[in-house]
């Protein structure tokens, strides 16, 4: 008798309850077999749970910092971050950042690294682009665009002179796209300001930009402007100050074209020949009337007499009458 026949006969003789229990036992057995098989197949070493990362102090930007801006103490702060979040080259000493110039835009909350700092010298010298020179010239409220030109802006410089040709005034673009480094003694470095307040001391709305010393109010009336020029253009600018007046033209921030040529000539009227002054009419000359002979004063002659005359005395002549007296 076969084994399968014996098993089927035993199952037929079982009651429904026993059959149900046998099925449940078989299901549990199959589940355990599958569980152990899968556990053995995926029995790779479990990753060890990393230990808590140590906290490391780093220097972080406390506000947005523009490129070519000298970093001051109020622009950065020291914070602690997890060591696994520290970027390569992060600076941990605050004094290693203060006084340096940002080589790129640094946003608030960014960890300051050596790559984000400019390798140029700090201070005003660090603001001068490579190959350029800082040169200053005098302006006033009119030629200085009423103080609206600020450090970091670009301007064109116009020359107005009367020495290029006779009887004319010329106005021409002398230099284009010139970078302003400073106005008076303001070089555009943001000033420390712990809180944005208005003139009444009240808090400014959130999102208001912090004030810097580049505003026209803080710079005062423009009198001297310092720009960055090549040595050739610097010599050209200084020589032009001796022959005419310089006028700045403020460029818009989105204007990058320099294809235009500005030149204008105003002819002056020729000087007229001076006309001879009209001669005055001759004045009549009046002569004093001569006295007539009849009204002439009597001639009086005094004679001392002599041997020939035979007498001595006074001789009076009135017209044709002659009288003598002793």
C-alpha positions in Angstrom: 0.0 0.0 0.0 1.4 3.3 -1.0 2.3 6.1 1.5 0.0 8.6 -0.2 -2.9 6.2 0.0 -2.3 5.8 3.8 -2.2 9.6 4.3 -5.3 10.2 2.3 -7.1 7.4 4.2 -6.1 8.9 7.5 -7.3 12.3 6.5 -10.7 10.9 5.4 -11.1 9.3 8.9 -10.4 12.6 10.7 -13.1 14.8 12.0 -13.5 18.4 10.7 -12.0 19.9 13.9 -8.9 17.8 13.7 -8.5 18.6 10.0 -8.8 22.3 10.7 -6.1 22.1 13.4 -3.8 20.1 11.1 -4.1 22.8 8.4 -3.3 25.6 10.9 -0.3 23.7 12.1 0.9 23.2 8.6 0.5 26.9 7.9 2.5 27.9 10.9 5.2 25.4 9.9 5.4 26.9 6.4 5.6 30.4 7.8 8.5 29.6 10.1 10.3 27.9 7.3 9.9 30.9 5.0 10.9 33.3 7.8 14.2 31.5 8.5 15.0 31.2 4.9 14.6 34.9 4.3 16.5 35.8 7.5 19.4 33.7 6.3 19.4 35.3 2.9 19.5 38.8 4.2 21.7 38.3 7.2 24.3 41.0 6.2 25.9 42.8 9.0 23.8 45.5 10.3 25.3 49.0 10.2 26.5 50.1 13.5 24.6 53.2 14.7 27.0 56.2 14.5 27.9 57.8 17.7 26.7 61.3 18.4 28.8 63.8 16.3 30.8 66.3 18.2 29.9 70.0 17.9 32.5 72.3 16.3 32.6 76.1 16.5 32.5 77.9 13.1 32.1 81.5 11.8 28.8 82.2 10.2 27.5 85.3 8.4 25.0 87.2 10.4 23.7 89.1 7.4 24.1 89.2 3.6 27.6 90.3 2.5 28.2 91.6 -1.0 31.3 90.8 -3.0 34.3 93.0 -2.6 33.0 94.1 0.8 35.4 94.4 3.8 33.9 92.2 6.6 33.4 93.9 9.9 32.8 92.3 13.3 29.1 92.9 13.2 28.7 91.0 10.0 29.7 87.6 11.4 29.1 85.5 14.5 30.4 82.3 16.1 28.1 79.3 16.1 28.4 75.6 16.8 27.4 72.9 14.3 27.8 69.2 14.0 31.3 68.1 12.9 29.8 66.1 10.0 28.1 69.3 8.6 31.3 71.5 8.6 32.3 72.3 5.0 35.9 72.0 3.9 38.0 75.1 4.7 35.5 76.5 7.3 37.0 79.2 9.6 36.7 78.8 13.3 38.4 82.0 14.5 36.4 85.2 14.2 39.5 87.4 14.0 40.7 85.4 10.9 37.6 86.8 9.1 37.3 90.4 10.3 39.1 92.8 8.1 39.1 90.5 5.1 37.2 91.1 1.9 34.5 88.9 0.6 35.5 87.3 -2.7 31.9 86.4 -3.6 28.3 87.0 -2.3 27.9 85.5 1.2 24.3 84.9 2.3 23.1 85.2 5.9 23.6 81.9 7.7 26.4 80.7 5.4 29.5 79.2 7.0 32.5 81.4 6.0 35.3 79.4 4.3 38.6 80.4 2.9 37.3 80.1 -0.6 34.6 82.7 0.1 37.2 85.3 1.1 39.2 87.3 -1.4 42.9 86.8 -1.4 43.5 90.5 -2.1 44.5 92.9 0.6 41.8 94.3 2.8 40.8 97.9 3.4 40.4 100.5 0.7 43.4 99.1 -1.3 41.5 95.8 -1.6 38.7 97.6 -3.5 41.0 98.5 -6.4 40.6 96.0 -9.3 43.6 94.4 -10.8 45.5 96.6 -13.2 43.7 99.7 -12.1 44.7 102.8 -10.1 42.6 104.9 -7.7 42.5 108.6 -8.8 40.4 111.5 -7.4 39.0 114.6 -9.0 36.8 117.5 -7.8 33.1 117.7 -8.3 30.2 119.7 -7.0 26.4 119.2 -6.6 25.9 119.6 -10.3 28.9 117.7 -11.8 28.6 115.1 -9.1 25.0 114.1 -10.0 23.7 115.8 -6.9 25.3 113.1 -4.6 23.3 110.2 -6.1 26.4 108.5 -7.4 27.6 106.1 -4.7 30.6 103.8 -4.3 30.2 100.8 -6.5 28.2 102.6 -9.2 29.4 103.0 -12.7 29.5 106.4 -14.4 30.6 108.0 -17.7 32.8 111.1 -17.5 32.0 114.1 -19.8 34.5 116.9 -20.6 33.3 120.4 -21.5 36.0 122.7 -22.9 36.4 125.8 -25.0 40.0 125.0 -26.0 39.4 122.6 -28.8 39.2 124.9 -31.8 38.4 128.6 -32.1 35.1 130.2 -31.4 33.4 127.0 -30.1 32.6 124.9 -27.0 32.9 121.1 -27.2 31.2 118.5 -25.0 32.4 114.9 -25.4 32.5 111.6 -23.5 36.0 111.3 -22.1 35.7 107.9 -20.3 33.0 105.2 -20.1 31.9 102.7 -17.6 34.1 104.0 -14.7 33.8 102.3 -11.3 33.4 104.7 -8.3 35.5 103.6 -5.4 34.6 106.4 -3.0 32.8 109.6 -2.6 34.5 112.1 -0.3 35.9 109.6 2.3 33.1 107.0 2.1 34.2 103.8 0.4 30.9 101.8 0.7 31.8 99.7 3.7 28.5 98.9 5.6 28.5 100.4 9.1 27.6 98.4 12.2 23.9 98.6 13.0 22.3 96.3 15.6 18.7 97.2 14.8 16.9 99.0 12.0 15.2 102.0 13.5 13.5 105.0 12.0 14.1 108.6 13.0 11.7 108.3 15.9 13.5 105.4 17.3 10.8 102.9 16.4 11.6 99.5 14.9 11.6 99.3 11.1 9.4 96.7 9.4 10.9 93.3 8.9 12.6 92.9 5.6 13.8 96.5 5.5 17.4 96.8 4.2 19.9 97.9 6.8 21.3 101.4 6.3 25.0 101.8 5.2 27.3 104.7 5.0 26.9 104.8 1.2 23.7 106.8 1.3 23.9 110.4 0.0 23.0 111.7 3.5 26.0 110.1 5.2 28.4 111.1 2.4 27.3 114.7 2.5 27.8 117.2 -0.3 30.1 115.5 -2.9 33.4 117.4 -3.3 35.9 114.6 -4.3 35.2 111.4 -6.2 37.7 108.6 -6.3 37.5 106.2 -9.3 39.3 103.2 -10.6 41.1 103.7 -13.9 44.0 102.3 -15.9 47.2 104.3 -15.7 46.6 105.7 -19.2 43.0 106.7 -18.5 44.2 108.2 -15.2 46.7 110.4 -17.0 44.0 111.4 -19.5 41.6 112.4 -16.7 44.1 114.5 -14.8 45.2 116.3 -18.0 41.6 117.0 -18.9 41.0 118.8 -15.6 43.3 121.5 -16.8 41.4 122.4 -19.9 37.8 122.2 -19.0 35.1 121.0 -16.6 34.4 117.3 -15.9 30.7 116.1 -15.5 29.7 112.6 -14.3 26.9 110.7 -16.0 25.4 108.1 -13.8 24.8 104.8 -15.6 21.8 102.5 -14.9 22.6 99.2 -13.2 21.4 97.1 -16.2 23.2 99.2 -18.9 26.2 97.3 -20.2 26.5 98.8 -23.7 29.2 101.2 -24.6 28.6 101.5 -28.3 27.5 105.2 -28.2 29.7 108.2 -28.9 28.8 111.5 -27.2 30.2 114.7 -28.9 28.6 118.1 -29.3 29.9 121.4 -30.6 28.4 124.8 -29.8 29.7 127.6 -32.2 30.2 130.9 -30.5 29.2 134.2 -32.2 32.2 136.1 -33.8 33.2 139.2 -32.0 32.1 142.4 -33.8 34.5 145.1 -34.9 34.2 148.1 -32.5 32.5 151.1 -34.2 34.3 154.5 -34.0 32.7 156.8 -31.5 30.6 159.6 -33.2 32.4 163.0 -33.1 30.7 165.7 -31.1 29.4 168.7 -33.0 31.8 171.7 -32.9 30.9 174.2 -30.2 30.6 177.8 -31.3 33.4 180.0 -30.1 32.5 183.4 -28.9 35.1 186.2 -28.9 35.0 189.0 -26.5 34.0 192.3 -28.1 36.9 194.7 -28.8 36.4 198.2 -27.4 36.0 200.9 -30.1 38.6 203.5 -30.6 36.2 206.2 -29.6 35.6 204.6 -26.2 39.2 203.9 -25.6 40.6 205.0 -22.4 42.5 208.3 -22.5 46.1 207.9 -23.1 48.2 209.6 -20.6 51.8 210.4 -21.2 54.1 211.9 -18.7 56.8 214.0 -20.0 59.7 215.3 -18.0 60.3 218.0 -20.5 63.6 219.0 -21.8 65.5 221.7 -23.4 63.8 221.3 -26.7 60.3 221.4 -25.4 60.8 224.5 -23.3 58.4 223.4 -20.5 57.8 220.6 -17.9 54.4 219.1 -16.7 51.7 216.6 -17.5 50.2 216.0 -21.0 46.7 214.5 -21.2 45.4 213.2 -24.5 41.6 212.5 -24.8 40.8 211.4 -28.3 42.0 214.2 -30.5 42.3 216.7 -27.7 45.5 217.3 -25.9 45.9 219.3 -22.7 48.8 220.1 -20.7 49.2 220.9 -17.1 51.9 221.8 -14.6 
